[in-house]
């Protein structure tokens, strides 16, 4: 298929995620892709030099970070939304299927609790209404939305309520992350949100991570340097 790299995201990761922790998933993916020439990046819990060093010792070629880059000076996420992330602890997230029918790690809010507590017709009505609004915003006609929904329903195991939720999810994420509306949005995040307390520039972040990883590897095994091409 022309794939050059894969990202192995463990359960600690934000947004859609699975149940296997990164420390077990990455070695398994490396074994499964051995000899393929694929680059394997570790994700889920990656946020500092120590986590980069750990991923390299597992055999990963590098790391992918979402939450850590979201909380930087250059990130376009509104400041009051960033503050919600900064105020969140290690136990502030929840993995829920109420948003779009698939497990997704987000910050637990009253809105998410409301989605989880709503059942049957009410969940469908709320999701369908927001899905139509998102389609309108994206310039998609109701007929195209219906065709897509029918295709999703026919090709998988999703119920009609889950189809509506899947179409609904992008609108809810945009409402919070882009538009800053915490009342009607969701906040995807990794568990590392509980360890982050600052908003460095991207340059400062990368420089610090690489330097700390290099020091960690030197201390533990005497020399593997993440700043080298290897």
C-alpha positions in Angstrom: 0.0 0.0 0.0 3.0 2.3 0.0 3.1 2.8 3.8 6.5 4.0 5.1 5.8 4.2 8.8 3.4 3.1 11.4 2.4 4.7 14.7 1.9 2.2 17.6 -0.3 4.0 20.1 -0.8 2.4 23.4 -3.8 2.8 25.7 -2.3 5.8 27.4 -2.8 7.8 24.2 -5.5 10.4 23.6 -8.4 10.3 21.2 -9.3 6.9 19.8 -7.2 4.3 21.6 -7.1 0.6 22.5 -6.5 -1.4 25.7 -2.8 -2.5 25.3 -0.2 -0.2 27.1 2.5 1.3 24.9 5.3 -0.7 26.6 3.7 -3.9 25.4 2.3 -2.7 22.1 5.5 -1.2 20.6 7.6 -4.4 21.0 4.8 -6.4 19.5 4.5 -4.1 16.5 8.2 -4.2 16.0 8.2 -8.0 16.0 5.3 -8.1 13.6 7.0 -5.7 11.1 10.5 -7.1 11.4 12.3 -7.1 8.1 9.7 -4.9 6.4 11.7 -1.8 6.5 8.8 0.1 8.1 9.6 2.9 10.6 7.8 2.3 13.9 6.9 5.3 16.1 5.8 4.9 19.7 2.8 6.9 20.9 0.8 7.1 24.1 2.6 8.4 27.1 5.3 10.1 25.1 6.1 13.6 26.4 9.6 14.0 27.6 13.2 12.9 27.2 12.8 9.9 29.4 9.9 8.6 27.4 11.8 9.1 24.1 14.8 7.2 25.6 12.5 4.4 26.7 10.9 4.1 23.3 14.4 3.9 21.7 15.5 1.1 24.0 12.4 -0.8 23.0 13.6 -0.6 19.4 11.2 2.2 18.2 12.6 4.6 15.6 11.1 7.6 17.4 8.0 8.9 19.1 4.8 10.6 18.1 3.3 13.1 20.5 -0.1 14.8 20.5 -1.1 16.2 23.9 2.5 17.5 24.5 2.5 19.5 21.2 -1.1 20.7 21.9 0.2 22.4 25.1 2.9 24.6 23.5 3.1 28.3 22.9 2.4 28.0 19.2 -0.6 25.8 19.5 -3.8 27.5 18.2 -5.9 25.9 20.9 -7.6 28.8 22.8 -5.8 29.8 26.1 -8.8 29.0 28.3 -9.0 25.5 26.8 -5.2 25.0 27.4 -5.8 25.9 31.0 -8.3 23.1 31.4 -5.6 20.7 30.2 -3.0 22.2 32.5 -5.3 21.9 35.5 -6.1 18.2 34.7 -4.5 15.4 36.8 -3.4 11.9 35.9 -6.9 10.6 36.7 -8.8 13.3 34.8 -9.4 11.3 31.7 -11.9 8.7 30.8 -12.1 6.2 27.9 -15.7 6.3 26.5 -17.5 5.0 23.5 -20.4 7.4 24.0 -18.9 10.0 21.6 -18.8 8.1 18.4 -19.2 4.4 19.2 -15.5 3.7 19.4 -13.3 3.9 22.6 -11.8 7.4 22.9 -9.8 8.9 25.7 -10.9 12.4 26.6 -11.0 14.7 29.7 -14.0 13.8 31.8 -16.4 16.8 31.8 -20.0 17.3 32.6 -20.7 17.1 28.9 -19.0 13.7 28.5 -20.8 12.4 31.6 -24.1 13.6 30.0 -23.3 11.7 26.8 -22.6 8.5 28.8 -25.7 8.8 30.8 -28.0 9.4 27.8 -29.6 6.3 26.3 -31.3 5.1 23.2 -33.4 7.7 21.3 -32.1 10.8 23.2 -28.4 9.9 22.3 -29.4 9.4 18.7 -31.4 12.6 18.5 -28.5 14.7 20.0 -25.9 13.0 17.8 -28.0 13.3 14.6 -28.7 17.0 15.2 -25.0 17.8 15.7 -24.0 15.7 12.7 -26.4 17.7 10.4 -24.9 20.9 11.8 -21.4 19.7 11.1 -22.3 18.6 7.5 -23.8 22.1 6.9 -20.6 23.7 8.2 -18.5 21.5 5.9 -20.6 22.2 2.9 -22.0 18.6 2.7 -25.5 18.2 1.5 -28.0 16.2 3.6 -28.3 13.7 0.8 -24.5 13.1 0.8 -24.6 12.7 4.6 -27.4 10.1 4.3 -25.5 8.2 1.6 -22.4 8.1 3.8 -24.4 7.0 6.8 -26.0 4.2 4.9 -22.6 3.1 3.6 -21.2 3.1 7.1 -24.1 1.2 8.4 -24.1 -1.4 5.6 -20.3 -2.0 5.7 -19.8 -2.5 9.4 -21.3 -3.5 12.7 -22.4 0.0 13.7 -25.9 0.7 14.8 -27.7 3.8 13.4 -27.1 5.5 16.7 -23.3 4.8 16.4 -23.3 6.0 12.8 -24.8 9.3 14.0 -22.3 9.5 16.8 -19.4 8.9 14.3 -20.6 11.8 12.1 -21.1 13.9 15.2 -17.6 13.5 16.7 -15.7 15.9 14.5 -18.1 18.7 15.2 -17.8 18.2 19.0 -14.0 18.2 18.8 -13.9 21.3 16.6 -16.2 23.1 19.0 -13.8 22.7 21.9 -10.3 22.6 20.4 -10.8 25.2 17.7 -13.7 27.3 18.8 -13.1 27.1 22.5 -16.7 26.1 23.4 -16.3 23.9 26.4 -20.1 23.5 27.0 -20.7 21.5 23.8 -17.3 20.1 23.0 -15.0 17.3 23.9 -11.3 17.4 24.8 -9.3 14.4 23.5 -6.1 13.9 25.5 -3.6 11.4 26.6 -3.0 10.5 30.2 0.3 12.5 30.1 -1.9 15.6 30.5 -1.5 15.1 34.2 2.3 15.5 34.0 2.3 18.7 31.9 2.3 22.1 33.7 3.9 24.5 31.2 3.5 25.9 27.7 7.0 26.0 26.1 7.7 26.9 22.6 8.0 24.0 20.2 11.8 24.7 19.7 12.3 24.7 23.5 10.2 21.5 23.9 12.1 19.5 21.2 15.5 20.7 22.4 14.8 19.8 25.9 13.4 16.4 25.0 16.4 15.5 22.8 18.9 16.7 25.4 17.2 14.8 28.3 16.9 11.7 26.2 20.6 11.8 25.2 21.5 12.3 28.9 19.3 9.4 29.9 20.7 7.0 27.3 24.3 8.0 28.2 23.6 7.4 31.8 22.0 4.0 31.3 23.8 2.4 28.3 26.7 4.7 27.6 26.0 6.5 24.4 23.0 6.0 22.0 22.3 9.5 20.9 18.8 10.4 19.6 20.4 13.4 17.8 22.2 11.0 15.5 20.6 9.7 12.2 20.3 6.2 13.7 
